[in-house]
Amino acid sequence: MGDTVPLAVMLRALRPADRDAYRELRLRALREEPEAFTSSYEEQAASTADWASARLATATDANLILGAFDAGGRLVGMVGLERQPRRKERHKAHLYGMYVAPEVAGRGIGGQLVAAAVAAARRWIGVRQITLSVTRTNVRARRLYETAGFATFGIEPEAIRVDQAFLDKELMVLRLT
């Protein structure tokens, strides 16, 4: 992992035109890493592609999905960031749906995506912190978030069930102020 050369990618907010690439990568993430996500592959795959269009069409200054594109223009990573909509929680944003394709993992893309999401949250007036949840057994993801400055503030026991296994989620926060 330490010998791996970082991969240059282009980061940008996904748009409705990216629907098919986003849907394909999202389904791949859910299929290959079921313990990392609250959504299930089966539920997402059974729905029409309209969910991907709708999610990307709602991108605003309070809701976006960032994509990482390799030199060939292929979507190889993604992360979502959503500002909490309720008045009493508008000072918080939530990071979700982080995924980097395994064939390019360990090459700095995850760090670039998290850094870009944090930078976007800093531009949102009034946002003071970013929260996320990560499956406790996902050591690599937890390390990525810790490196970005996130700190654990709690554990949700048995947060998700994958097959017959219950998995805890670690709740993390990055204070922006």
Secondary structure by P-SEA (a helix, b strand, c coil): cccccbbbbbbbbbcccaaaaaaaaaaaaaaaccccccccaaaaaaccaaaaaaaaaaccccbbbbbbbccccccccbbbbbcccccccccbbbbccccccccccccaaaaaaaaaaaaaaaaccccccccccccccaaaaaaaaaaabbbbccccccccccccbbbbbbbbbbbcc
